Amino acid sequence: MVKLLVADDEQKICRLLESFFAERGFNVLLAHDGKGALSCIRSERPHLVFLDLHMPGLNGLDVLKEARAVDETMKIIVITAIEDEEIIRKAKSLGAADYVIKPFSLEYLRDEVLTKVSTSLYEDLRASNEELKRSLEEMRGVTRGVVSAFSLVVSKIDPHYTHEHVSRSVEYATKIMSRLRAMGLSFENVPEEILLAGILLHDVGKIFTPKEILFKPGPLTDEEWKVMRRHPIDGAEILEQIAGLSEMSKIVRYHQEAYDGSGYPEGLKGEEIPVGARIATVVDALDAMISDRPYRKGMTIEKAMEELKRNRGTQFDPRVVDAMVSLYEEGELKPVHLPDAACGFPNGGQAPAPFNFNLDRHSTNNYPTQQKPSAS
């Protein structure tokens, strides 16, 4: 409800305006002198003020000046008995939105005053909307800049974080989110760009992982795995320092959780895991499986789909896997860097062993076999 203050020392004017605006749904406040008007403005912060320029105590111009200092977005329409151009000019220079001439008639209130009020409210709403749009765009620009900067940092550290990997991840995640929405899955009003940014930056915590661990060609020791398993927490703690990135940080913190509760860092299970993190897990696993690594060749996408289905409900959210698989089967998900299925398996035409998502990705075998959590 719009809160409106009528400040005038004439009781008749106050009653007339109060009755007129109350009947039209306004919450009407009254003040009969300058001091009372200013006190009401400070305590109630009305959206609109009808302010008589000639009141006992503080005059209207003094109140106007103080009111604008309290809240510069407040719309103030001054009331004057004489159309004095110099006084009106001064009032407008102090921030008055418009003026009305008294005495009032009902016809004047309806045809002139209400029109001025409606115009002021509309202009205020439009200005607020434009300011909100600018603020949102500035926030998006900051978010894009943060994501771009962190992406560059990660790309300098992790050789697997390439432009091609980022492009594929965006493609997979965008299509999966669209499919999940069609399946009725809620994204809890988190903007898609925030979800995508979190998915892209899921490994940002690796900037704190020592290079001798990150680039180790062989299996990691237990102590090295403790360090490696810190990267989701480290990454989340970076983003949590930036206002507005809390949803993004959740994806980073929980992207190593498993749907059956066997993941880390907190052992979350099922829908306790944020949906963006559940998508990130599937997207990252698919790209890891179909991409060549120094220690192994990539799978065909058909084999990767079988592995996703094999780990459906354990490592991965079943709905995210179903969305990914259905997109592929419909021809909507075809990574351009892969050969057709007719070309056979890589690595001499031999089908690789099943990919174990809880194994050391740093193994020198084609597909690792050491029982360690994934470092992806």
N, C-alpha and C positions, 0 to 999 in steps of 0.2 A: 504494500500500500504506500502511495506517495504521501510523504509527510510535508505539510504546508504550514508555514507560520504567517499569521496576520499580525503585523505590529502597527497599531494606530491608536491614538489617544481618544478617538471618537468612537463611543460605544455603538452607535448606529452602524457605522462602517464595519466594525468588527462583526456584529451580529449578522449583517447582510452577507458578508463574505463567508462567514462560518457556515451559515445555513446553505448558501449556494453550493459551496464546494463539498460539504459533508454529504449532501444529497447525491453527489456525483462520485462518491467513494473515496474522497480524500480524508486523510487523518489531519484534522485542523487543530493547530495550536494558536493561542492568543497571547499577546503582550500589549501593554498600554503605555509604556514609556521606553525610552532608549535603553536604560539599564536592564529592564526586564527582557527586552528583545535580545540584547547581547547575551544575557545569561541563558536564555532558551536556545540560542544559536550554538553556544558552547556545549550545552548539555545534551541537546536533542539532535543536533546536526540535521535540520530539515533539508529536504531536497529543494524546496521552493520557499521564497520569502516575499511577502508583500510588505514593503517597508515605507511607512509615511516619513517624508523628509522633515516634517516639523512636529516633533514630540518634545515633551518636557524632559529635562535632564540632557542626556546625550542626544544630539540631533541625528537625523537620518544619515547624513553623510559620514558622521563619526562612526555610527554603527556599521555602515556599509564598509568602511575602511577596515574595521576590526573583523567583520565577518569574513571578508576575503582572505584575511590572514589566517583565520581558523580553518577555512575550507574553500579553496579557490574554485572548486567544482560546483559550489552552491549557486543556484540560479536566483537572482534577486531582481524583483520588479518594483521599482519605486513608485510611490503614490504621491501625487502633488495636486494642489488645488489650482495652481496657476501654471500654464504652459510656458515656463521661463526657460528659454533656450540655453542660457548660460548655466543655470542650475542643472538642467538635464545633461548638458555636455559634461559638466564636472562629475555628475553621478555616473555617467557611462565611462568616463576616464578612470573612475575608481572601481569599475567592474560590474555596474548595473547592466542587466541583460535587456531591459526595456522599461517603459513607464506607462502609467495609466492616470487619467484625469478624474478627479472626483468633483461633484457627487456622482454616485453610481445609480443607475436604474437597472432593473432586471434585464432589459433588452441590451443595455451596454455590457453587463456582465456576460450575457450569452454570446453576443456578437463580437465583442472586442476583447474582454478580459480572458474568457475561456480560450479564445483563439491564441492569444499571447502565451497562455500557460501551455497549451498543447504544442505550440511551436517551440517553446523553450524546452519542454520535455523531449520532443522529437530530436531537436538539435543536440541536446545533451546525450541522448541515447546513441545517436549516430556518431558523435565525437568519441564516446566511450567505446563503441564498437570498432571504430577505426584505430583507436589507441590499442585496443586489445589485439587487433590483427597485427599491428606493427610489433607489439611486444612478443606475440607468438612467433612471428617470422624471425625476429631477432633471436629468440630462444632456439628456434630451429637452426638458425645460422651458427649459433654458439655450439649446439649439439653436433652439427655436421663438422664444425672445425675441430672439436674435441675428438670425435671419432676418426677423422682424417689424420690428426696428429698421432694418436695412439696406434692407428693402423700402420703408419710409417715406422713408428718405433718398433712394433712387433715384427714388421717385415725385415728390419735390419738385424733382428736377433734370431728369428726362426726361419730357416731356409724353406720350410714348407708353406709359409704364409706368403703366397705370391699373389699377383694381380689376378691370375687365372683362378686361384682358389677362392679369392674374395668374390669374383664375378659368379662363379658356380654356386657359392654359398648363398648369395643374394637370390639367384634364380630359384634354387631349391626351396629356400625358406619362404619366399614370397608366394610360390605356388602352393606350398603345403599349408600356409596360413589361410589362403583363399579356400582351399578344399576343406579345411577343418571348420571354417565358418559355415560353409554349406552343410557340413555334417552336424552343426549345432553346437560346436565347442565355443565357450566364452573366452575372450581374451581380457576380461576384467577391465575394460575401457582403457587398456594400455595402447597408445598409438603404435601403428605398425612400424613407423620409422624407429621408434625406441626399441621395439622387439628386434628388428633387423640389426640395429647398431649393437645391441647386447650380444646377438648371435655372432656377429663379425668379430667382436672384441673378446670372445670368451677366453682366449689364451693370453690376454694382455698381461696377466700376472707373471708370465715367463720372463719379463724384463728383469725380474729379480732372481731368476734361476741361473746359477753359475753355468758358464758356457761349457765347462768340462763335463757337466752332467747333461745339459741339453743336447750336446753334439757327440756324446759318447757312442761309438759304433757298436759296442757290445752290451750285454745285459747290465742293468744297474744293480748295485748292492742294496741291502735293506736300508742303510743310512741314506744312500742317494735317493731312494724312493721316498723317504720321508721328506726330503727337500723338494723333490719334484711334485709331491702331492700338496705342497703349499700354494701352488700357483693359482688355484681358484680363489683362495682366501686373499692372497696378495693382490690379485686383480680387482676383486670386489672392494677392497679397502682403498685402492686408488680412486675408483669411481665414486665411492661414498663421500669423498672429500669435496665433490662438486655438486652444488645444489641442483636439484632437478634430475639427477641421474640415478636415483634409488632403484627404479625398475630395471634399468640397464645393469646395475651392479648385482641384482638378484640372479640374473641370467648367468653372469660371470661366476658368481659364487657357487652356483649349484649345477653347472653344466657337466660335472663328473658324477653326479648322483645317478643311481640306477633305479629303474622302475620297481624292482623287487626289494629295494632297500639295501642292496649290497655295495652301493657306491660311497663316495666321500665328497665333502668333508664331514657331513652330519648324518649320513645314513638315512636321508629322507626317502619316503616311499610313495609311489603312486602320485596322486594329485597334490600331495604335500610339496612336490617339486614344481616350481613355477613353470607355466606352459612354455615360455620362451626357452628355458633351459632344456626342457624335454625335446623341443624342436632342434635346438643346437646340438644335442647329443646325436640325433639321427643324421642330421646334415653333415656333421663333422665325420661321423663313422663312414657314411657313404663316400665322401670325398677321399678319406684316407684309404679305403679299400680299392678304389678304382684308379688311384694315382700311383705312379712309380715312386719308389723311395730308393735311396742308395743301397739299402740292405735287402730289397725285394722288388719284384715287379708287381704292377697293379692287376687286380682282377678284372674280368669282364663285368659289365653292369648286371648281366643276368645272374652271375654267381653272387654279386654283391646283394642283389635283391633277395636271393635265397638266404643269405646270411642275416639280413635284417629280419626276415620272417622267422628264422631259427631262434633269434634272440628276442622276438616279440613277447612282451610281458615279463621278461627278466631284465635285460639291459634297457629295453626301449618301451616307451608308451605304445600300446597296441594301436591306438587311433592314429598316432603320428606315422607309424610304420604302414598302416593300411592306406593312409593318404598318399604317402610316398609311392607305394607299390601300385596303387590304382592310377596315379599320374603317369607312371612309367608304362603300365600296360595299355593306357590310352594314347600313348605316343606323345605325351605332354612333357616328358622328362628324358631328354636324350643329350647327355654331355657330349659336346662336339669334339672333344679330344680323344674319344674312344673309338676303336674299330668296331665294325659290325660283329654280331655273334658268329657269323659264318667264318670269320677269320680265326676262330679257335681261341684257346687260352694262351696267354703270354708265357714266356719262359719255356720255349721249346715245344709248345703244344700240349704240355702236361697240365692237367687240372691241379690247382694248388690245394693244399690241405685246408680244412675249415678255418676261418678266421676267428680267433678267440679274442673277444673284446676285453678280457681281463688279463691280457698278456702283455709282456714287455714289447713295445713297439720299436725299441732300439736294438732288438736282436739282429744278429747278422744273418739269420736264416731267412729264406724266402718268406715264410709265414712263421712268426715266432712261436715258441713252445714253452717258454719259461713262465711259470705261474706267477705273474705280477700284474698289478692293475695297469690299465692303459694310460699312457702319458699324453694322449691326444688332447 
